Amino acid sequence: MKRGFVVAGVLCSLLFGGMAFAEESAPVDCDSFVITPPAGWLRVAGMLSEKELNRLPNNIREHYTRPTSDVIFIDLSSPDAADAKSFKDNLNVIAIGEAIPLSDELIAELTTVLKAQYSAMFENFVLESAEKSKLNDVDVLLIKGSYGVLNYAVKMEQVLYPASSNAYVMTCSYDAQSENSASVIAACRKAMESIQIKD
């Protein structure tokens, strides 16, 4: 059960976003992986370079610390993007730091833990599914859910991506009521498919 709580803690840490300015998409090289974010989404967390830090709004730059996520990308194309209190569609990636073998037992354990933890964190959380899927011909755990935050109806898709020496969690959280929700999740899935592990 301990591993389930560790993985669930990582999964739960990936559901929030911040605010920044849009830029063109380019591969982002992190410690153990490379990923290409959706076009126009800005990297707002991770080990940012001085140039990246200087491009962030003051309210984010002043509170920047080494985050729990290896990288977070934010979409600022929404009409209220300048509002620091508004929800931003986002894609977060974190390296767990150990290999996580995907098993039916782990999936059952995570399902139980996530229902409890997400329900405590968010309004009206619904775990829609947690099942094995494929990403780049790799068996992954695909988790889908919905919840309320900041008066927004949010949907999320998370992928637990096992690799030979490390596992990765990728989370796409987006405004479920937006006219662009279908294109946002399509862009997130394309970004997830772009991940290259450096094992």
Secondary structure, 3 states (H helix, E strand, C coil): CHHHHHHHHHHHCCCCCCCCCCCCCCCEECCCEEECCCCCCEEEEECCCHHHHHHCCHHHHCCCCCCCCCEEEECCCCCCCCCCCCCCCEEEEEECCCCCCCCHHHHHHHHHHHHHHHHHHCEEEEEEEEEEEEECCEEEEEEEEEEEECCEEEEEEEEEEECCCCEEEEEEEEECCCCCHHHHHHHHHHHHHCCEECC
